[in-house]
Amino acid sequence: MAMMMLLALAAAAAVGVAVGWLLATAVQPGRQTSASALPPSEGRPRLDSALEELRHRYARGEIDREEYLQRKIDLETDWD
């Protein structure tokens, strides 16, 4: 009887840990959502490819951090 209660508590704890882990990984502050999970919009593919190219240029060392950050702000700013 005691062994069954211990097993039930262990199972409940495992479920609690699993649910906690799933919630923690799904809702992290500052975590970016993948582009495929976002609703489509007319300007998004072009902006995404521009940001991707900017990230690649920064990673290759073609531009420094200051230039990267300024261009990123420029690309993400809605000028309309």
LINMO-V965772 format. One record per helix or strand of 2 or more residues. SS is the DSSP state (H for helix, E for strand). FROM is the first residue (numbers start at 1). LEN is the number of residues. Records with the same first field share a line. If there is no record, write none. Layout:
BEGIN
SS = FROM-LEN, FROM-LEN
END
This chain:
BEGIN
H = 2-25, 35-3, 44-16, 65-12
END
